[in-house]
Amino acid sequence: MDHPQEPPSGIHPLLAGRFSPYRFDRSAVVDDHALGLLLEAARWAPSAGNSQPWGFFVGRPGEPEHDRVLPHLAPSSARWATDASLLVVTLTRRYVDTSQLLYSEFADYDLGQAVAHMTVQAQAMGLAAHQFRAFDLEGLTKELDPNPGWVIVSMVAVGKAADGPSELRGRRSVAHLRSAPWTPDE
């Protein structure tokens, strides 16, 4: 990983200021209006053939949906994610019903687009989003029991960051992004 660096001038401030907090302000609230805007941003993401193969299970502290998700967090994510104002379980429709026939080979990519849109919308609203996969996938899948063909991919914690980005936050260089697929691992 390269050393910490400032984003170049010209990159949009919402992108330059985005980071994944490890501390959330537990007193902050994502109200219904804010939740609606986050989901609208995801809804407008591009997808292959306009298939929109994504879905979300959302829970806020004090709601039964939140209580269903919390027991499945890994200890490493439970330390910080429980203080977030919103937990979002992300799902994609990978398969046609119960078959192994792919619904879309782009489903995971398309879900990523939707979550990225949600993340930028959160940033625009003064919120932060931290995407993660440290949870019991099998247990959460049993708990939520999505329809056939749908799979849980990740989670997103959303809320007010309780602190700023780490000073050690490094980014790979643009040169590395262009060469990594053809360069031997270091």
C-alpha positions as CSV (number, residue, x, y, z in Angstrom):
1,M,0.0,0.0,0.0
2,D,1.3,3.4,-0.9
3,H,1.8,6.1,1.7
4,P,-1.0,8.4,2.7
5,Q,-1.7,11.1,0.2
6,E,-4.0,13.9,-0.6
7,P,-6.5,13.4,-3.4
8,P,-5.5,15.4,-6.5
9,S,-7.3,18.6,-7.1
10,G,-10.2,18.2,-9.4
11,I,-11.6,15.0,-7.8
12,H,-15.1,15.7,-6.5
13,P,-15.1,16.6,-2.8
14,L,-17.6,14.0,-1.9
15,L,-15.3,11.3,-3.2
16,A,-12.1,12.9,-1.8
17,G,-13.7,13.2,1.7
18,R,-15.2,9.7,1.8
19,F,-13.8,7.2,4.3
20,S,-15.0,4.2,6.2
21,P,-15.2,5.1,9.9
22,Y,-14.5,2.7,12.7
23,R,-16.5,4.8,15.2
24,F,-20.0,6.1,14.8
25,D,-21.9,8.7,16.9
26,R,-24.5,6.5,18.6
27,S,-26.8,9.4,19.2
28,A,-27.2,10.2,15.5
29,V,-30.3,9.1,13.7
30,V,-31.1,8.2,10.1
31,D,-34.7,9.2,9.8
32,D,-37.2,7.9,7.3
33,H,-36.5,10.8,4.9
34,A,-32.7,10.2,5.0
35,L,-33.3,6.4,4.6
36,G,-35.5,7.1,1.6
37,L,-32.8,9.2,-0.1
38,L,-30.2,6.6,0.5
39,L,-32.3,3.9,-1.1
40,E,-33.3,6.2,-4.0
41,A,-29.6,6.8,-4.7
42,A,-29.1,3.0,-4.9
43,R,-32.2,2.7,-7.0
44,W,-30.8,5.0,-9.7
45,A,-27.5,3.1,-10.1
46,P,-26.8,1.6,-13.5
47,S,-27.1,-2.1,-14.1
48,A,-26.7,-4.6,-16.9
49,G,-29.8,-4.5,-19.1
50,N,-31.4,-2.3,-16.4
51,S,-31.9,-5.5,-14.4
52,Q,-31.4,-3.8,-11.1
53,P,-30.6,-7.2,-9.3
54,W,-30.2,-5.7,-5.8
55,G,-32.2,-5.6,-2.7
56,F,-31.6,-4.4,0.9
57,F,-32.7,-5.4,4.4
58,V,-32.4,-2.3,6.6
59,G,-32.5,-1.9,10.4
60,R,-32.1,1.0,12.7
61,P,-31.4,0.7,16.5
62,G,-34.6,0.0,18.3
63,E,-36.2,-1.7,15.3
64,P,-36.8,-5.5,15.2
65,E,-34.9,-5.7,11.9
66,H,-31.8,-4.3,13.6
67,D,-32.2,-6.8,16.4
68,R,-32.3,-9.6,13.8
69,V,-29.0,-8.6,12.3
70,L,-26.9,-7.8,15.4
71,P,-26.3,-11.4,16.6
72,H,-24.7,-12.3,13.3
73,L,-22.0,-9.6,13.4
74,A,-18.5,-10.9,13.8
75,P,-16.8,-9.6,17.0
76,S,-14.4,-7.5,14.8
77,S,-17.4,-5.6,13.2
78,A,-19.6,-5.6,16.3
79,R,-17.1,-3.4,18.1
80,W,-18.0,-0.4,15.8
81,A,-21.0,-1.3,13.6
82,T,-23.5,-1.6,16.5
83,D,-23.1,2.2,17.1
84,A,-24.1,3.0,13.5
85,S,-27.5,4.6,12.9
86,L,-28.4,2.1,10.2
87,L,-27.3,-1.4,9.2
88,V,-28.0,-2.4,5.6
89,V,-27.7,-6.0,4.5
90,T,-27.0,-6.1,0.7
91,L,-28.4,-8.8,-1.5
92,T,-28.2,-9.6,-5.1
93,R,-30.2,-11.8,-7.4
94,R,-27.6,-14.2,-8.8
95,Y,-29.7,-17.2,-9.8
96,V,-33.0,-17.9,-11.5
97,D,-35.1,-19.3,-8.6
98,T,-33.5,-22.4,-7.1
99,S,-31.5,-23.4,-10.2
100,Q,-27.8,-22.8,-10.8
101,L,-28.7,-20.8,-13.9
102,L,-27.2,-17.4,-13.5
103,Y,-29.7,-14.6,-13.4
104,S,-27.0,-12.2,-14.4
105,E,-23.3,-12.6,-14.5
106,F,-23.1,-8.9,-13.6
107,A,-25.3,-9.1,-10.5
108,D,-22.5,-8.6,-8.0
109,Y,-21.0,-5.8,-10.0
110,D,-24.4,-4.1,-10.3
111,L,-25.0,-4.4,-6.5
112,G,-21.6,-2.8,-6.0
113,Q,-22.8,0.1,-8.2
114,A,-25.9,0.5,-6.1
115,V,-24.0,0.5,-2.9
116,A,-21.5,3.0,-4.3
117,H,-24.3,5.3,-5.1
118,M,-25.7,4.9,-1.6
119,T,-22.3,5.6,-0.2
120,V,-21.9,8.9,-2.2
121,Q,-25.4,9.9,-1.2
122,A,-24.6,9.3,2.4
123,Q,-21.5,11.5,2.1
124,A,-23.6,14.2,0.5
125,M,-25.9,14.1,3.5
126,G,-23.1,14.4,6.1
127,L,-23.2,10.7,6.8
128,A,-20.5,8.1,6.4
129,A,-20.9,4.5,5.2
130,H,-18.6,1.6,6.0
131,Q,-19.0,-1.5,3.9
132,F,-18.0,-4.8,5.4
133,R,-18.2,-8.6,5.3
134,A,-17.3,-9.5,8.8
135,F,-20.5,-11.4,9.8
136,D,-21.9,-14.9,9.9
137,L,-23.1,-15.3,6.3
138,E,-24.8,-18.7,6.8
139,G,-26.5,-17.6,10.0
140,L,-27.7,-14.3,8.6
141,T,-29.0,-16.1,5.5
142,K,-31.0,-18.5,7.7
143,E,-32.3,-15.6,9.7
144,L,-33.4,-13.5,6.8
145,D,-34.4,-16.4,4.5
146,P,-34.3,-14.5,1.2
147,N,-36.2,-15.8,-1.8
148,P,-34.6,-18.4,-4.0
149,G,-32.0,-17.0,-6.3
150,W,-31.1,-14.1,-3.9
151,V,-27.9,-14.1,-1.9
152,I,-26.5,-11.9,0.8
153,V,-23.2,-10.3,-0.2
154,S,-22.2,-7.7,2.3
155,M,-23.4,-5.2,4.9
156,V,-23.1,-1.4,5.2
157,A,-23.1,0.6,8.4
158,V,-24.3,4.2,7.9
159,G,-24.3,7.0,10.4
160,K,-22.4,10.1,11.6
161,A,-18.7,9.4,11.9
162,A,-17.4,9.9,15.5
163,D,-14.0,10.8,14.2
164,G,-12.1,11.5,11.0
165,P,-10.1,9.3,8.7
166,S,-7.0,7.7,9.9
167,E,-3.8,9.6,9.1
168,L,-2.4,6.3,8.0
169,R,-5.0,5.8,5.3
170,G,-3.1,5.0,2.2
171,R,-4.2,4.6,-1.4
172,R,-2.6,2.7,-4.2
173,S,-1.3,4.8,-7.0
174,V,-2.9,5.2,-10.3
175,A,0.1,3.6,-11.8
176,H,-0.4,0.5,-9.6
177,L,-4.1,0.4,-10.6
178,R,-3.0,0.1,-14.2
179,S,-0.2,-2.3,-13.7
180,A,-1.3,-4.6,-10.8
181,P,-3.1,-7.2,-13.0
182,W,0.1,-7.8,-14.9
183,T,2.7,-7.4,-12.1
184,P,3.8,-10.3,-10.0
185,D,2.5,-10.0,-6.4
186,E,4.9,-8.3,-4.0
